[in-house]
Amino acid sequence: MAKRPSRSTKQSRVSRNTKSASPAARLLELGALRWALFLFTLFLIVFAPAAGAKAGASGWSVFSTIVMPALMPLTFMVLLLDALMSTVFLRGGQPPARRPRYRLSLALNLALVVALVIAWYPFLSKALF
């Protein structure tokens, strides 16, 4: 009968540290790409154009009325895709030590989706309807 290899000390240390990790440490575990996505989404939320804003021809107005409305749906879809992938990894065969990371990512993604829709609703309702 073959002997099953034991867990490495690094893996046991990671699982032990994850259970007692502070909220700040859990946020840092999310990774650089997720943080870039979250920060860009917050940028889109804070600088959402006003309802009925006319498309600008130069300066900051070009960015706020043409570029940002084009990037908002892309960011919306990427947030939903990341939420879907977090759910897949959460339900998949991940070790229990990794699950809080995916739960936190899922919660932040869905919260940012709701905030993005609320912030952009006035502009989109005027632009589309």
N, C-alpha and C positions, 0 to 999 in steps of 0.2 A: 504494500500500500504506500503510495507516494505521500510524502509529508507536504502539507500546504504551507507555502511561505508565510512567515509572519509579517505583520504590518511594519513598515519602516518607522523609525522614531520620528522622522519628519512628519509623516501623515498623522501619527497619534498626537504630536505636538500641535499641529494645525487644528485638528478637531477639538482638542482640549481648549485652545485659545479662542476658537470661534464661539464656543458656548458662553464664555465669560467676557466676550469682547464688549467694549463700550459702544454706544451708538455712533460715535465719531469714527471708531475703527471699522465698524460695519459699513459706514458710508464710504470710507476709503477703499474697502474691498471691492466696490462695484467696478472699478477700473476706469482708465482714462477715457476710453471712447464713450462710455455711458455718461461720464461727467461732462464731456464735450457736448453730447446731445442734450443733456439737462440744462446746461448753461446757455446753449443756443436757443433752446425753447423758452427759457426765462427771458432772454433778449427779445424774442419775438412777442412774448406776452407784454413786456414793459413798453415796447415801442410799437404797439399795434396802431395802425392809422385810425384817424377819426372817421366816423360815419359820414359818407358822402364826400370824402376827400377826392379832389380832382388829380389826375395823373400829372406829375410834374415833368418839366422838360430839362431841368438842370438842378444841380446841387443835391442837397439832402432829400428833397422831395422825390427825386427819381428813385432813390433807394427805398424810401418809406412807402411809396405808392405803386411801384412797379416791381422791384426786386423782392421785397419782403412778402407781398401777396403771392408771388410765385413760389417762394420757399416755404410758406406756411403749410400748404397741403402735403408737400414732401416730408416735412418734419412731422406732421400729424400721422402720416402713414408709417414712417420709421418708428415713431413711438409705439404705435399699435403692433408693428412687427416685432419690436423688442419685447413688448408685453406678451405676445403670443409665444415667442421663443423662451421667455422666462417660465411661462406656464408649461411648455413642453419639457424643459429641463427639470422643473419642479416635480412633475408627474413621472418623469423618466427614472432611470436607474441611478440617479445621483446619490452619493452618500449623504446621510442625515446632516453631516456637518456643513454641507454646501447649501442646504435648503433655505436657511434664513437669508442668504444672499439673494436668491431668486425671488423670495417673497418680498423683500425690500425693493428690489428692482421692479417687480410687478406693481407694487403699490405706488411707487414714485411715477412710473410710466402712466398709469391710469389717472393719477391726480393731475399730472401735467397735461394730459389729453383734455380733461375736463376744464382746466384753467385756460388752455389755449382756445378751446371752443367758446368759452364765456368771453374772453378778451377780444376775440375776432368776430363775434356774432354781429355787433352793430355795423362794422365795415362790410362784412359779407352779405348781410341782409339788404343793405343799400345797393351794393354792387351787383347782386344776383337777381333781386326781385324788383 
